[in-house]
């Protein structure tokens, strides 16, 4: 019997138990820090972090498609634009705030995702990725040709406050944070629900899923609808956090960067992982802004460094833990 058992009267906890407990406490502590952060940083950082939260939601949208559908999208900027222009148009036409525009954006995002997924339900792999790319390529022209509603090249401004009497900088920050936390909580509930297990089963074992009454076609359409809805929330939040909507914010490169953020976060669906992806999209370019022509090179090196660290650090940590247990 080990010394820890004699002293405490119960078995010593393994390293995995401590990591599990740390993971359970990490998210509440992180939320508490983010809630207090605007009172410790300047206004420019408040704006940047609000945009970072919105991008983190977009990263989650792509990660959901990868984790539950096993597919890759390079056209999610289309669904983000659906959400962003929904909020902007509703404000300009009806004078409503984000509180009304956000549910509408979510509904339109889910519907647009299903409308895209149903005709392409038999496509997978590179064929589906190219199909989503077609959405991203067509999007700027669609926006510019509907300039009566979208504002064309100039875009639209989103400036109506959610809560009167509170500064807009704080509203943009906290609105984006609330939506991000709500999305991660919903995804956590989905992950432990029967429907989430069915979606995962349909992805990994289609024959077994069919035997239990879950058709893979239904699962693929559902996952795309969920992912597109989250992307629309990302666009709606980004429109409010940045106070403007224009075609330049929803290009093919925007969709590619969302995929990059998902890769950097290792397709995680938790708040810390989403923030890593969103920070890589938002904060790294800002930190490298003074590097001139070296920005693409340094950005690529940063991307490679993050991926390598994420791949090897868990293995190094596991080796050190095994050595520590062997010594003890």
N, C-alpha and C positions, 0 to 999 in steps of 0.2 A: 504494500500500500504506500502510495507516494506521500511526501510530507504535506502537500497541500490538502490531501484528503484527511490526514490526521488533524491538521490545524482547524480546518473549516467544518469537518464532519460531512462533506459532500464531495463528489468527484470534481477534479479540476476541469475548468471549461477549456475547450479546445480553441485554437486560433480562429476557426471558422465561426464559433459562437460569438467571439468578441467582434469579428468583422460584421456579423449579422446585426449585433446590437448597435455598432457604430453606424451602420447603414440606416437603421431605424431612427436614430437621432439626427442624422446628417440633414435630412430634408427639413424638419421643423426648425433646426438651428439656422439653416441657410435662409429660410423664409423670414425668420426674425431679423437676421442681418440685413436682408434686402428691404424690409419694411423701414428700418432705421437709417438706411444708407443715404437717402436724399438730404438728411439733416447734417451729413458729414462731408458732402461733396458739393462742387460748384454746379451752377445751372447747366453748363454745357455737358457735364457728365450725366446729369439727370436726363437730359434729352437723349444722349447716346445710349444710356442703359435702357431707356424705354424702347428705342429702336431695336436694341439687342434682345429684349424680351419678345418683341414681335417676330424677329427672325428665328428665335428659339422655337416658337410655335410652328413656323414653317418647316424647321428641321424635324420636329416631331411628326409632321404630316408625311414627309418622305419616309421617315423611319417606320411608321405604322405600315406603309405599303410594303416595305422590305420585310419587316418582321412577320406580318400576318399574311401577306400575299406572295412573298418570295419574288417580287418584281421590283424593277427600278424605273423611276420616272425622271425624265429631263424636261418636263413640261408643266410642273406644278405652279409655275408663275401664272399660268392661265387661271387656275382656280383661286390663287391669291388675288388676282385682279378682279375676279367676280366679287369677292368679299369687299375689297377696297372701294370699288366703284359703286357697290350697293350702298355702303355707308355714305359716300360722298354725294351720290345722286339723291338719296332720301333726304339728306340735310338741305341740299340746294332746292329741291322741288317741294318738299313737304315741311321743311324746317324742324325735323326731328333729330334727336341726339343719338349718340352711340348706343344708348340703352335700347332703343328701338331698332337701330340699324344692325346691331350685332346678331340678334336672332334671325333677322331676315337674311343676312349674309351667310349664316350657318345653313339655313334651309336651302338657299340658292346654290351654295357650294355642294351640298349633298346631292341635290337634284342634277346639277351639271356633271358631277362625278358618275352618277348612275347612268345618265344619258350617254356619257362617253364609254363607260365600261360595258354596257350591254352589247353594242355592235362589235366591240373588240374583245368580247369575252373568250374567244378561241385563240387570241394572240398571247404570246408569252415571250419572255427573254428580250432579245434585241429588237424583235418586231414590235412588241408593245412599247419599248423605250422610244423607238423611232416614231411611233404613232403619237406618243405624248409630246415629242419634240415638234411635231407638226402643229400642235396647239400653240406652243410657245412662239413658233415662227409666224403664225397667222395673227397672233394677238395684237401687236402694234398697229397693223393695218385695220383691224376691226375697230380698235379704239379711235383711231384717227378718222375713219369714215363715219363714225357715229358721234361726230364732234358736237352735234346739237345737245346730246345728253352727257357726253364725257368731257367736253371742253377741248378736245383735240390735243394738239401738241402742248398747249399751255396747261392742261389739266384742270383740276378743281381743288379748292381749299376746304379743309375740314377744321372748323374753328368753334363749333357750338359746344359749350361746356356740358359735362354730364351732371355736375353738382355746382350750383351757383354759389358764389362767395369764396371759392377755393381757386388758387392760382392754377392757370392752365398747365404750367410745367409739371406741377405735382399731379394734376389729373392725368396727364399723358403718361407719366411714370407709373402711377398706381393702377390705372386702368389696364395697362399692358401686363403688369405683374399679376393682377387678379385673374385675367384671362389665362395667362400661362399656368398659374397654379391650378386653376379649374380644369384645364385640359389635362395636365399631368395626373390630377386626382381621378378624372374620368377614365383615363387610360389604365390607371392602377386598378380601378374597379373592373374594367373590361378584362384585364389580364387574369383576374381571379374569378371571373364569372363563367357560367356554362356556355354562353355565346362565344366568349373569347376562346375557350378551349375547343369549341367546335371549329372556329376559324383556323386555329393552329393545326388541328387534326386534318382539316381539309387541305391544308398546305403540305404537310409532311406525309400524310398517308391518305390519299384521295379514296382508295378502295375501302379502307376502314371507315372513313367518313360517310361514304355512300351506304355502307351497311348499317350505319346508325341513323340514316335518314338525312344527312347533310350533304347536299350536292355541291361539288366543287364550283360549278358555275355560279350558284347563289353566293358562295363564300367570296369568290373573286369580285363579284359586283358589289357585295356589301363592304368589303375592305376598301375598294376604290371610292365608294360613297363616303365612308368614314374619313379616309385620308383627304379627299377633296373638301369635305366639310371643315376639317381642321385647317387646311390650307386657306380656305376662305376666311376663317377666324384670324389667321395670321395676317392676311391682307387687310382686313377691317381694322385690326389693331394697329398695323403699320400705318394705315391712313390717318388714324387718330394720333398716334405717337409722333409722326413726322409732320402732321398738319397739312399735307399736300398729297395729291394723287396725280400721276402723269404717266404716259406710256413708257418713258425712260426707266421707270422703276419696275417694269414687268416685262423684261426681255428674255431671250434665250439664256443669256448669261446669268440672269437672276435665278432661273431654274437650275442651271448648272451649279451655282454657288449653294443653293439649298441642298443639292445632292452632296456637295463637298462637306457642308456642315453635318449632314447625316453620317457621312463616313467618319469624320473627326469624332463625333459622339459615339461611334461604334454602334449605331442604330439603337441606342438606348432610349427608353421611354420614360425615364425618371427625370426629375427636375435638375439635378446636377449634370446629368449627361446632356440634356437639352441646352442648358446654359453654356456648356463647353462648345457645342456646335454654334450657338448663336453668337457667342463671344468671338469665335474664330471668324465669323462672317462680318462682324461689326467692329470689334476692337482692334484686331490685328491690322487691317488696312489703315486704321487711324494712327496706330503706333508706327507704321511704316511710311506714313505720308511724306516724311522728310527725306526719304531715301532716293527720290527721283527715279531714274531709269532702272534702279536696282529693285524696285518694288516687286515685279513679277518673280524675280529670282529669289528674293528673300521670302516672299509669300509661299513659293513652292518648297523652299527649305523648311519653313515653319510647318507646313502641311506634312512633309515627310517626317519631321522630328516628332510631331504629335502622334502620328500613326505608329511609328516605331516604338515610342515610349508606351503607348497603350497596348502594344502587342507583347513587349518584353518585360515590362515592369511587373505584371502579375506572375510571370514565370520566375523572375528573380525573387519576388516576395515569397513565392511558394518554396523555392529552394532554401532561402534563409530560414523560413519557418521550420522546414524539415530538419535542417542542420541544428537549429536551436533545440528542437525536441530530441534529436539524437544525442546532443551534449547533455541535456538534462536527464 
